[in-house]
């Protein structure tokens, strides 16, 4: 659970430590600090999928780590060309532990640095912090079999470099698209097969009871299959979307729509921060126009997305299985 800010702050102030230490202590990602140890993650994963000598699962949380049979159900149905494999063997557990603990540490460093750098480079650090945190989450659930080239899985296109920047430039001339290879579509599929459905998902898992086998229910209209403007992304109206596509609303029946929308919104904010990072890197005149805020108010949306990816993402998964147990406040016993 999130730490109590007032309690932590009083203890830190009593020790006369600096404001940076207070900020780190209050950061939601610090709740995962034990996971920066590969040994801890290895032990947690081993416990989460623990089996007895006959091969029968004895961990009450084993069902939250996708099995290969479950992964095969979603094969070739997702948004990513990448393949997914279950974490089952000792080697796979070890590889996941080494990789995810390193990615989590990178995420924390990038988020911490993003708090102190100037506006010109801030979105770049927030984006990589979010990407490494999603690596930590997804690669603790499944292994990724890379097919095709590496990349972000998102692309930005603009009508100009931004020398003609005005209030309409960032909202209508700046567009973003989700690809079929790279990180972002992999995150969508890894989360979906692990039970975290979003409006981006091309399918969802469904079963009536815990003892029933999973069935696949295809999403009739996954979000953002074409280029969309930054304005549309920042001002997406869920209610209008579900009104325009009632078949999607029907598709959601039987799922926790609140959780689906929350995670969908968080991934949208990852996209917003990605767009901002691309503008900061490649479209400097436009980015300067945005952060000066004298011709556009969209930087308010971008700043909100910073907070969403650095605080909202860690807080969302902190209460989700298996992270609330395996990676929580206490080391799981064998």
matplotlib code that plots the C-alpha trace (Angstrom):
import matplotlib.pyplot as plt

x = [0.0, 1.2, 3.2, 1.7, 3.3, 2.9, 4.5, 7.4, 8.0, 8.1, 10.7, 12.9, 12.7, 13.7, 16.9, 17.7, 17.9, 17.4, 14.3, 15.6, 15.5, 11.9, 10.9, 12.4, 10.7, 7.3, 7.6, 5.2, 8.0, 10.0, 7.4, 9.0, 12.5, 13.1, 12.6, 15.8, 17.4, 17.5, 17.6, 14.4, 12.6, 13.8, 12.5, 9.2, 8.7, 9.7, 7.1, 4.4, 4.6, 5.8, 4.8, 5.1, 7.2, 4.3, 4.0, 0.8, 0.7, 0.6, 0.9, -2.4, -1.0, 0.1, -2.9, -1.8, 1.3, 0.1, 0.6, 1.8, -1.7, -3.2, -0.6, -1.3, -4.9, -4.0, -1.3, -1.6, -4.5, -2.7, -1.4, 2.3, 4.3, 6.4, 5.8, 5.0, 6.3, 5.4, 7.8, 8.1, 11.7, 14.4, 16.3, 13.3, 12.8, 16.4, 16.4, 13.3, 14.7, 18.0, 16.3, 13.3, 15.3, 17.7, 14.7, 13.1, 16.3, 16.5, 12.9, 13.5, 16.7, 14.9, 11.9, 14.1, 16.1, 13.0, 12.1, 15.2, 16.0, 14.8, 11.6, 13.5, 14.4, 11.9, 9.6, 12.5, 13.2, 9.6, 9.0, 12.0, 11.0, 7.6, 8.9, 11.3, 8.6, 6.3, 9.3, 9.5, 5.8, 5.4, 8.6, 7.8, 4.6, 5.8, 9.0, 9.2, 10.3, 11.4, 10.2, 11.2, 13.2, 13.3, 11.7, 9.2, 6.2, 4.9, 5.6, 5.0, 4.4, 4.1, 3.4, 6.5, 9.3, 7.3, 8.7, 5.1, 3.9, 0.5, -2.3, -3.5, -0.1, 0.2, -3.4, -4.1, -0.8, 0.9, -0.2, 0.8, 0.3, 0.7, 2.8, 2.7, 6.2, 8.2, 7.6, 4.1, 2.1, 4.1, 3.0, -0.6, -0.5, 1.6, -0.8, -3.9, -2.7, -1.9, -5.4, -5.2, -7.6, -7.6, -9.5, -6.3, -6.6, -7.6, -9.1, -9.9, -9.8, -13.1, -14.3, -17.3, -15.5, -11.9, -12.2, -13.5, -11.0, -10.4, -12.2, -11.1, -13.5, -12.3, -12.5, -14.7, -12.9, -9.6, -8.5, -6.3, -5.7, -5.1, -3.2, -4.7, -4.0, -2.4, -5.6, -7.7, -5.4, -5.4, -9.1, -10.3, -14.0, -14.6, -18.4, -18.6, -16.4, -18.7, -21.7, -20.2, -19.2, -21.9, -20.4, -17.3, -19.6, -21.1, -17.6, -16.8, -19.8, -18.5, -15.3, -14.3, -14.9, -13.4, -10.1, -10.1, -10.6, -8.0, -5.2, -6.3, -6.0, -2.5, -1.4, -2.8, -0.7, 2.4, 1.6, 1.3, 4.7, 6.1, 4.8, 6.3, 9.7, 9.7, 8.9, 11.7, 14.2, 13.3, 10.9, 12.6, 10.9, 7.5, 8.5, 9.8, 6.4, 4.6, 6.5, 6.4, 2.6, 2.1, 0.4, -1.0, -2.4, -1.7, 1.4, -1.1, -2.2, 1.4, 2.4, -0.6, 0.7, 4.1, 2.4, 0.3, 3.2, 5.5, 2.9, -0.3, 1.4, 3.3, 0.2, -2.1, 0.1, 1.0, -2.5, -2.6, -1.8, 0.9, 2.6, 0.6, 1.8, 5.1, 6.6, 4.9, 6.0, 7.3, 9.3, 7.1, 8.0, 8.8]
y = [0.0, 3.6, 4.9, 7.5, 10.8, 12.6, 9.7, 9.4, 13.2, 13.6, 10.8, 12.2, 15.8, 14.5, 13.1, 16.4, 15.0, 16.9, 17.5, 15.1, 12.3, 13.3, 13.2, 9.8, 8.4, 9.7, 8.4, 5.6, 3.7, 3.5, 1.0, -1.5, -0.8, -4.4, -5.4, -3.7, -6.8, -9.6, -12.1, -10.8, -10.9, -14.4, -15.5, -13.8, -15.3, -18.7, -18.4, -17.1, -20.1, -22.7, -26.3, -29.4, -32.4, -33.8, -30.7, -29.4, -25.7, -24.9, -21.1, -19.3, -16.7, -19.1, -18.3, -14.7, -15.6, -16.6, -20.2, -21.3, -22.7, -19.3, -17.5, -19.7, -18.7, -15.2, -16.1, -14.0, -12.1, -9.2, -5.9, -6.9, -9.1, -10.2, -13.6, -14.2, -17.1, -18.3, -18.0, -21.5, -22.9, -21.9, -20.3, -18.2, -17.1, -16.1, -14.2, -12.4, -11.5, -10.1, -8.1, -6.7, -5.6, -3.7, -2.1, -1.0, 0.7, 2.5, 3.6, 5.1, 7.0, 8.5, 9.6, 11.1, 13.0, 14.2, 16.1, 18.2, 18.9, 21.8, 21.7, 21.3, 17.7, 16.7, 14.6, 12.4, 11.3, 10.8, 8.7, 6.4, 6.1, 4.9, 2.5, 0.9, 0.5, -1.2, -3.4, -4.4, -5.2, -7.0, -9.0, -10.3, -11.8, -13.1, -13.5, -11.6, -13.3, -10.5, -10.6, -7.8, -4.7, -3.0, 0.3, 2.3, 0.9, 4.5, 7.1, 10.8, 12.8, 16.6, 18.9, 21.0, 21.4, 24.0, 27.3, 28.1, 27.0, 28.3, 27.1, 24.7, 23.1, 20.8, 19.9, 19.2, 19.1, 16.7, 13.1, 9.8, 6.2, 2.8, 0.3, -3.5, -3.9, -2.4, -1.8, -0.2, -2.9, -5.5, -3.9, -4.0, -7.7, -8.7, -6.8, -8.3, -11.9, -11.3, -10.2, -6.4, -5.6, -2.1, -0.5, -1.0, -4.8, -6.7, -9.4, -10.2, -13.3, -14.5, -17.3, -17.7, -19.1, -19.6, -23.3, -22.7, -22.6, -19.2, -18.2, -15.4, -12.5, -10.3, -6.5, -5.2, -1.9, -1.5, 2.1, 4.0, 1.8, 4.9, 8.1, 10.4, 14.0, 15.0, 17.0, 13.9, 11.9, 14.5, 15.1, 11.5, 11.1, 7.6, 8.1, 9.3, 6.4, 3.9, 5.6, 5.6, 1.9, 0.2, -3.2, -2.3, -1.5, -4.9, -6.4, -5.0, -6.6, -8.9, -7.0, -4.3, -1.3, 1.1, -0.8, -1.1, 2.6, 3.5, 1.5, 2.6, 6.2, 5.5, 4.0, 7.1, 9.3, 7.2, 8.0, 11.7, 11.7, 9.9, 12.6, 15.2, 13.5, 13.2, 16.9, 17.8, 15.7, 16.3, 19.4, 21.9, 25.0, 23.4, 22.1, 25.6, 27.0, 24.5, 25.0, 28.8, 28.3, 31.6, 30.2, 26.9, 25.5, 21.8, 21.8, 21.5, 18.1, 17.1, 18.0, 16.0, 13.0, 13.4, 12.8, 10.0, 7.9, 8.5, 8.1, 6.6, 3.6, 2.5, 3.0, 1.1, -2.1, -1.9, -3.2, -5.8, -9.5, -10.7, -7.5, -6.9, -10.2, -11.3, -7.8, -6.1, -5.0, -8.4, -11.1, -14.1, -17.3, -20.5]
z = [0.0, -0.5, 2.4, 4.7, 3.6, 6.9, 8.8, 6.4, 6.2, 9.9, 10.3, 7.5, 8.7, 12.2, 10.6, 8.9, 5.4, 2.3, 0.1, -2.6, 0.0, 1.0, -2.7, -3.2, 0.0, -1.1, -4.7, -5.4, -7.3, -4.1, -2.9, -5.3, -4.0, -2.9, -6.5, -7.5, -6.2, -8.7, -5.8, -4.3, -7.7, -8.3, -4.9, -5.4, -8.9, -7.7, -4.9, -7.3, -9.6, -7.0, -7.6, -5.5, -6.5, -8.5, -10.5, -8.9, -8.2, -4.5, -4.6, -4.3, -6.7, -9.4, -11.5, -11.9, -13.8, -17.3, -18.3, -21.7, -22.5, -21.7, -23.8, -26.8, -26.7, -27.6, -30.1, -33.3, -31.9, -30.4, -31.6, -31.6, -33.9, -30.9, -29.4, -25.8, -23.7, -20.2, -17.3, -16.1, -15.9, -13.5, -16.4, -17.4, -13.8, -13.4, -16.7, -15.7, -12.4, -13.8, -16.5, -14.5, -11.5, -13.8, -15.6, -12.4, -11.2, -14.5, -14.1, -10.7, -11.9, -14.9, -12.8, -10.1, -12.7, -14.4, -11.3, -11.4, -15.0, -17.1, -19.2, -22.4, -21.7, -19.0, -21.2, -22.5, -18.9, -18.0, -21.1, -20.5, -16.8, -17.9, -20.5, -18.1, -15.4, -17.9, -18.8, -15.1, -15.0, -18.3, -18.2, -14.7, -16.3, -19.7, -21.7, -24.9, -28.1, -30.4, -34.0, -36.2, -35.3, -31.9, -31.4, -29.3, -31.2, -31.5, -34.2, -34.4, -37.6, -38.0, -40.9, -40.0, -37.6, -35.6, -36.8, -37.7, -34.3, -33.2, -31.0, -33.6, -34.3, -31.3, -31.3, -35.0, -36.9, -34.5, -34.9, -33.3, -34.4, -32.7, -34.7, -34.9, -33.6, -30.8, -27.1, -26.9, -28.7, -26.7, -23.5, -24.6, -25.4, -22.3, -20.1, -21.8, -21.6, -17.9, -17.2, -17.5, -20.2, -21.8, -24.6, -26.6, -26.3, -29.4, -27.2, -23.6, -21.5, -20.1, -17.9, -15.7, -12.6, -11.6, -12.4, -16.0, -18.9, -20.5, -23.7, -26.0, -26.7, -29.6, -29.2, -32.1, -32.2, -30.4, -29.7, -32.1, -35.1, -37.2, -36.7, -34.1, -33.3, -30.0, -29.3, -29.7, -27.5, -24.7, -24.8, -25.5, -24.4, -23.2, -23.0, -26.6, -27.7, -26.1, -27.6, -31.0, -30.7, -28.6, -29.5, -27.4, -24.5, -24.9, -25.1, -21.7, -19.9, -17.2, -16.7, -14.2, -16.5, -13.9, -13.9, -17.7, -18.1, -15.5, -17.1, -20.6, -19.4, -18.0, -21.3, -23.1, -20.9, -21.8, -25.4, -24.5, -22.9, -25.8, -28.2, -25.9, -25.8, -29.6, -29.9, -27.4, -29.4, -33.0, -33.2, -30.9, -32.2, -31.6, -28.1, -27.1, -28.2, -26.1, -22.8, -23.2, -23.2, -24.8, -27.9, -26.6, -23.3, -24.1, -21.8, -18.9, -20.4, -20.8, -17.3, -16.0, -18.0, -16.3, -13.0, -14.3, -15.6, -12.7, -9.9, -11.4, -13.1, -9.9, -7.7, -10.1, -10.1, -6.5, -5.6, -8.4, -8.1, -8.0, -7.0, -3.9, -2.5, -4.1, -4.3, -1.4, 2.0, 3.1, 1.5, 0.7, 2.7, 0.9]

ax = plt.figure().add_subplot(projection="3d")
ax.plot(x, y, z, "-o")
ax.set_aspect("equal")
plt.show()
